[in-house]
Amino acid sequence: MHSTKHPIAIEDNVATFQLTSFHYGQPGSGKKVYIQASLHADEVPAMLVAHFLRQELDRLEAEGRIRGEIILVPAANPIGLSQTIHGTPFGRYDLSTGVNFNRAYKHVAQDLKLSLEGKLGQDAEKNVALIREHARSSLAEWAPSTAGGVLKKALLSMAIDADIMLDLHCDNESVLHMYAGEPLAEAAQPLAALMGAHAVLLARESGGEPFDEACSRLWWDLAEHFGPEVAIPPACVAITVELRGENDVRYDLAQPDAQALLQYLARAGVLDIPVEPLPQAICKPTPLDAVEPLAAPHSGVLVFLKKLGDRVQADETVAEIVNPVTGKVTPVKPTRAGVFFASTSHRHLLRGTHVCKIAGETGYRTGSLLSQ
């Protein structure tokens, strides 16, 4: 293993940041895996999972059990980790620009549609290698103007040519769930089963250019652009894993999560460790555009009547909003059946504030599908 320090902001007389990545195995000896934790820097559970991953990868490399290349970034957002507002961590948005740290990544497919014209054929393996070469070149030409942009370029440059990309996050309060591209539904299922995911949410394009889609969507965008006469597989299995809620920072959760991730890599042939039987999956993949976000109808105290992970029916009360001054009590109900998988951690809300999300089965939403 070797570590690399990536300078993010190094000007004199201002705050400086550096990003650290840990590199295992040998490039070109097998599949390339990229794993990063806590891109939203106030989503702490992922960093603890990365801690256990690093311990195991150190041991496995010493034993000669890594059959490819693995890059681990255990704290993916040094800028966000430095941000606090009145003592409260604030790692979701870049305070200097207001931009979400998991949005606005370069979608290199736009460049590659031009640079690859007339250069691809029916040999999928050769196409994949050429596309990755051009993707790296496209990123090399990206010239961000802010420290946040430099961070995004550094992260994406390590991941853009990966066979497997795992982006570890968490929600405000939630059960474990995952996001992936629609063409990756089958590839994501073993990880969902291993980690006990309660929802696997699929989209071809979710909006906002998040990190996982910067790695994976280029493949089906290029396949659609060049048509069936060119062989372009979905060559990057990019999955965002939401490790429950922000306060679920526990050894008894993080250690099994790390083991599940290692089992997934073993099944992919990257690690030479015993492969355990695949558990029964809790859920089947459902469309991201079938997720129904519910909001507070007026201000008041939020009281949940259902537990995270419960399946609820259309028009069934999930929570109530209690106004302590007027005495008004209003139920919060979904219009569609689904799994109650995520919620706010706040218990006094203003009108229109996010309450929770229900993962339905039939898509109905359009536009940007991710919370901001």
Disulfide bonds with the S-S distance in Angstrom:
none
